[in-house]
Amino acid sequence: MSNRRTTENKTSVNMDDVARAAQVSKAAVSLVLNNRPGQISADTRKRILLAVRETGYRPTASSRADVRSKLAAVGFVVSTNASDLLLPGYHSRIFRPLLRAAEAAQINVMIYTGGLFDVDTEENVRSYCDGRCDGLILCTIRRGSTLPQVLSERGTPYVVVGCLVDEFGATCVDVDNRAGVAAQIGHLVEMGHRRIAFCPGLDFVPAAIARQTAFRSIMQEMGLEVIDCGTPVVGEFSLDYAQWARQIAEMPQNLRPTAIVGWNDDSAAEIMGACVRLGIRIPEELSVVGFDDSHTAESVLPGMTSYRQPYDQIAATALSLLEDAFYRNPIEKRHVELAGGLTVRGSVAPSKQQS
C-alpha cells in the first residue's frame, strides 16, 4: 500500500512516554486509559488524551504482547445482535465480504455486537481499546454516538461504514446516497410520476437523514413539489408505517402521491404491504422504490425496484482505509462515496395521473 510508514517509531512509544509528555504520573495515564471516572480532573484527562494522540501510543492487550508491524486484527462493531449477522440485511451484506477481504489479507476479525454498541461508550471503552484489535470498523453508527470521539482521543484507528456525515469527523465509507436518491427519483419521473412522497426513517439513523435531505433537494432542483403525507408515529426503535399508509389512503385521490421513495427496502416493503391491505394496488395505483437492493426487495411481491449498494466494494474499501490509517500518524480523515445502481423490478408502473 502506498504512503505506508514504518511502525518502528510508533510501537516503541510506551505509557512512560505519554506520562512524560503530559507531565503526569504513569498511574494517572493508566487511570485515564482505563476510564476510571472521578479520579482524574477534567483538565488533566484532556492533557493525557492529547499526549496519547501526539505520541501515537496504543495500549496492547498485554504487557507481554508482541509488537505488531502490520495490521493483524480488526474489530467489526455493530448495533445488531450476533444472531442477526446470520440473517439477510445490511450488516451481513457488509460483514461477509469483509471476512473474505480480511482472510485474503491474513487479518483476523473480532465482532462487537448488541448492547455494547448502544450503551454508554465511556463506561465500556476498555472493551474497544484493550489492544486486541489494531483498528475498528464501525458499522451503521447512530447519530450522536460518542464512540468515534472516544476512539479518536485514544488514537485508535477506525473507519465508519454506512454513515457519511461530518458529525463524527471520521474516516467514512458509504454508498453515494445522493446519487442513489437521484436514481430513484429519475426512474419515477421517466415513468411519468410527478407526485412523489418520501418514506422517512428514524431520526438517529444518519443514512435515513442523508437520503431524506437529498430527496428534498433533488425534488426542488427538478421543480417538483414534495408531497407531504404526514409523519409516521415513532416507536422506541421503529416507525408505524401501517399508520402512515392509512394517512395516504385517506388523502383525496387528486392529492395522493402516485409514487413513494423508501429510505430503505424494509420501510418500502412495509408501505407496500400496508397499502395492499388498504386496497391500494401496487404498482397500478402506487409505485414504490426502495434503497439497498436487499433480500427484502427480492422477496416481496411484486419485486421491488431498488437502488443497489456496492456491498463488496464498501467492505473492501473500509478494510483498505483502516489499513492505511494504521500506518499513518497522525491519522488522516477521508470520506469515500461509492456508486451503486438501480435494479428495476415490478413495483413501478407508468403513472396514470399527471399534475
MOSULWO-V653601 format. One record per residue. PSI is psi in whole degrees, -180 to 180 (none if undefined). NEAR is the number of other C-alpha atoms within 12 Angstrom. D_FIRST is the distance of its C-alpha to the first C-alpha in Angstrom with 2 decimals. Layout:
BEGIN
psi | near | d_first
PSI | NEAR | D_FIRST
PSI | NEAR | D_FIRST
END
This chain:
BEGIN
psi | near | d_first
138 | 17 | 0.00
158 | 12 | 3.78
20 | 13 | 6.68
147 | 20 | 6.30
146 | 21 | 9.93
146 | 20 | 11.95
9 | 22 | 14.01
-45 | 18 | 17.12
-27 | 17 | 18.74
-42 | 29 | 18.19
-17 | 27 | 19.32
-11 | 22 | 22.34
133 | 25 | 23.71
-178 | 25 | 26.58
-31 | 33 | 29.31
-38 | 24 | 31.57
-41 | 26 | 29.19
-44 | 35 | 29.19
-42 | 30 | 32.98
-41 | 21 | 33.45
-36 | 26 | 31.33
-7 | 27 | 33.35
48 | 20 | 36.57
178 | 27 | 37.46
159 | 20 | 38.03
-34 | 20 | 35.50
-37 | 20 | 37.64
-41 | 30 | 37.19
-44 | 37 | 33.39
-42 | 28 | 33.77
-42 | 24 | 36.15
-47 | 40 | 33.85
-26 | 42 | 30.75
8 | 27 | 33.04
62 | 31 | 34.57
91 | 21 | 38.18
149 | 18 | 39.88
-13 | 12 | 42.99
-13 | 17 | 42.45
138 | 24 | 40.40
159 | 18 | 41.33
-41 | 15 | 39.19
-41 | 14 | 38.70
-40 | 23 | 37.66
-44 | 30 | 35.23
-40 | 22 | 33.55
-40 | 26 | 33.41
-45 | 39 | 31.83
-35 | 39 | 29.14
-41 | 28 | 28.40
-37 | 32 | 28.11
-47 | 38 | 25.71
-44 | 31 | 23.37
-34 | 24 | 23.85
-18 | 30 | 23.39
20 | 35 | 20.39
138 | 39 | 22.52
123 | 42 | 21.76
148 | 40 | 24.64
161 | 27 | 24.31
-29 | 20 | 26.28
149 | 13 | 28.47
-15 | 14 | 29.27
4 | 9 | 28.88
145 | 13 | 25.43
144 | 16 | 22.94
131 | 25 | 20.27
134 | 24 | 16.88
-3 | 20 | 13.88
163 | 30 | 11.48
115 | 34 | 11.97
-26 | 28 | 15.00
132 | 31 | 17.28
153 | 40 | 17.38
135 | 39 | 20.64
113 | 43 | 21.74
120 | 39 | 24.51
157 | 35 | 27.15
-10 | 27 | 30.72
166 | 29 | 32.15
156 | 20 | 33.88
-40 | 22 | 32.21
-28 | 16 | 34.59
-19 | 18 | 33.61
-18 | 25 | 30.08
-9 | 16 | 31.89
155 | 19 | 33.61
137 | 23 | 32.54
177 | 26 | 31.09
-47 | 39 | 28.11
-47 | 37 | 26.87
-32 | 28 | 27.09
-22 | 32 | 25.50
-40 | 41 | 22.36
-43 | 40 | 22.63
-50 | 26 | 22.97
-27 | 24 | 19.84
-42 | 37 | 17.94
-42 | 29 | 19.47
-45 | 21 | 18.53
-40 | 26 | 14.81
-41 | 30 | 14.97
-42 | 18 | 17.05
-32 | 14 | 14.78
5 | 21 | 11.99
46 | 17 | 14.94
131 | 25 | 15.05
152 | 26 | 18.63
129 | 29 | 20.07
151 | 28 | 23.09
129 | 32 | 25.32
116 | 29 | 27.28
172 | 27 | 30.01
-140 | 18 | 33.37
-24 | 16 | 35.24
-31 | 24 | 32.67
-29 | 32 | 30.77
-25 | 26 | 34.01
177 | 18 | 35.89
116 | 18 | 35.77
-40 | 23 | 32.27
-34 | 28 | 33.69
-17 | 22 | 35.73
16 | 25 | 32.93
-30 | 31 | 29.97
-28 | 29 | 30.03
-29 | 29 | 29.23
-31 | 44 | 25.82
37 | 38 | 25.12
5 | 27 | 26.52
-7 | 34 | 23.33
-29 | 30 | 23.09
142 | 35 | 19.98
-15 | 42 | 16.83
169 | 45 | 16.72
146 | 46 | 18.76
116 | 51 | 18.80
117 | 45 | 22.16
124 | 42 | 23.71
59 | 36 | 26.51
147 | 36 | 27.38
151 | 34 | 30.89
136 | 26 | 31.93
1 | 20 | 32.97
142 | 27 | 30.96
-5 | 25 | 30.52
-46 | 41 | 27.60
-41 | 38 | 24.84
-44 | 22 | 26.91
-43 | 34 | 27.47
-40 | 38 | 23.83
-41 | 35 | 22.98
-31 | 34 | 25.90
5 | 43 | 24.61
23 | 37 | 21.05
122 | 44 | 19.78
137 | 47 | 16.45
158 | 47 | 17.42
137 | 50 | 17.05
130 | 46 | 20.26
139 | 47 | 20.75
26 | 42 | 23.80
108 | 41 | 24.77
75 | 38 | 23.91
151 | 32 | 26.39
-14 | 18 | 26.51
-40 | 20 | 28.60
-16 | 30 | 25.81
39 | 25 | 23.74
165 | 36 | 20.67
125 | 38 | 17.33
150 | 42 | 18.69
133 | 41 | 18.12
167 | 43 | 21.28
154 | 38 | 23.20
95 | 33 | 24.71
-40 | 40 | 28.01
-43 | 33 | 29.96
-37 | 28 | 29.14
-45 | 41 | 30.16
-38 | 44 | 33.42
-38 | 34 | 34.10
-41 | 33 | 33.86
-52 | 47 | 36.23
-44 | 48 | 38.74
-41 | 27 | 38.46
-42 | 35 | 39.39
-41 | 37 | 42.33
-41 | 30 | 43.55
-30 | 16 | 43.43
10 | 26 | 45.66
4 | 22 | 48.12
135 | 36 | 47.33
-25 | 33 | 47.97
92 | 34 | 48.94
134 | 43 | 45.62
159 | 40 | 44.97
131 | 47 | 41.87
110 | 46 | 41.74
172 | 43 | 40.10
-174 | 35 | 38.21
147 | 29 | 38.47
-2 | 25 | 37.95
8 | 22 | 35.41
108 | 28 | 32.95
-38 | 32 | 30.62
-39 | 38 | 29.97
-41 | 35 | 33.74
-45 | 28 | 34.30
-41 | 33 | 31.65
-36 | 42 | 33.16
-41 | 33 | 36.69
-43 | 25 | 35.94
-41 | 29 | 34.39
-50 | 37 | 37.43
-41 | 29 | 39.91
-46 | 21 | 38.15
-42 | 28 | 37.84
-42 | 32 | 41.41
-43 | 18 | 42.67
-32 | 14 | 40.90
-1 | 17 | 42.52
26 | 13 | 45.89
142 | 22 | 46.24
135 | 22 | 47.87
120 | 32 | 46.06
122 | 29 | 48.50
115 | 22 | 49.11
18 | 29 | 49.89
-177 | 23 | 50.08
131 | 24 | 47.76
148 | 26 | 47.20
133 | 20 | 48.62
124 | 18 | 45.97
-168 | 13 | 45.96
-44 | 10 | 43.99
19 | 13 | 40.92
168 | 19 | 42.02
148 | 24 | 43.94
88 | 25 | 47.23
-23 | 33 | 46.47
-42 | 28 | 49.83
-39 | 25 | 51.61
-39 | 34 | 49.54
-37 | 38 | 50.53
-36 | 27 | 54.16
-38 | 25 | 53.86
-45 | 39 | 52.73
-30 | 29 | 55.59
-8 | 20 | 58.09
147 | 18 | 57.14
145 | 12 | 59.57
-38 | 18 | 58.59
-10 | 17 | 58.27
-14 | 24 | 55.89
143 | 32 | 53.79
149 | 38 | 50.22
-10 | 44 | 49.80
150 | 50 | 46.10
133 | 53 | 43.78
114 | 53 | 40.05
141 | 42 | 38.72
-28 | 43 | 35.90
178 | 45 | 34.69
-40 | 40 | 36.11
-43 | 36 | 37.98
-41 | 38 | 39.90
-39 | 46 | 40.71
-40 | 42 | 41.94
-40 | 33 | 44.18
-44 | 46 | 45.64
-49 | 46 | 46.31
-43 | 30 | 48.11
-40 | 26 | 50.10
-41 | 32 | 51.20
-41 | 27 | 52.37
-24 | 17 | 54.43
4 | 21 | 56.00
9 | 19 | 57.00
120 | 27 | 54.37
136 | 25 | 53.21
121 | 35 | 49.53
7 | 33 | 48.74
-41 | 23 | 52.26
-21 | 30 | 52.92
119 | 41 | 49.49
147 | 51 | 46.10
134 | 57 | 43.05
145 | 54 | 39.31
-175 | 52 | 36.62
125 | 52 | 32.95
-36 | 47 | 30.34
55 | 39 | 31.85
-176 | 35 | 32.16
-34 | 24 | 34.53
-45 | 28 | 37.18
-33 | 37 | 37.10
-27 | 26 | 37.64
-21 | 19 | 40.41
160 | 29 | 42.75
127 | 23 | 45.66
161 | 27 | 45.43
144 | 29 | 41.72
128 | 45 | 39.83
130 | 45 | 38.11
151 | 45 | 34.82
122 | 42 | 31.56
130 | 37 | 28.79
142 | 36 | 25.63
71 | 31 | 22.34
-47 | 33 | 21.93
-41 | 28 | 19.37
-38 | 30 | 17.10
-47 | 39 | 17.79
-47 | 40 | 16.96
-39 | 32 | 13.65
-40 | 34 | 12.67
-44 | 46 | 14.08
-40 | 48 | 12.10
-42 | 33 | 8.72
-39 | 37 | 10.35
-41 | 44 | 11.67
-41 | 36 | 8.64
-42 | 31 | 7.48
-34 | 38 | 11.19
-33 | 39 | 11.41
0 | 32 | 9.59
139 | 30 | 11.64
110 | 28 | 15.36
162 | 24 | 17.10
130 | 31 | 15.31
135 | 23 | 15.19
133 | 25 | 17.04
146 | 27 | 16.07
125 | 27 | 18.27
125 | 28 | 17.23
132 | 27 | 20.16
142 | 29 | 20.12
143 | 26 | 23.10
-146 | 29 | 25.35
154 | 27 | 28.65
129 | 30 | 32.32
117 | 27 | 33.93
126 | 28 | 37.64
-151 | 25 | 40.19
8 | 25 | 43.82
2 | 41 | 43.87
132 | 39 | 44.36
160 | 31 | 47.55
141 | 25 | 49.02
137 | 27 | 50.67
-2 | 22 | 54.46
118 | 23 | 54.85
146 | 20 | 54.08
none | 19 | 54.27
END
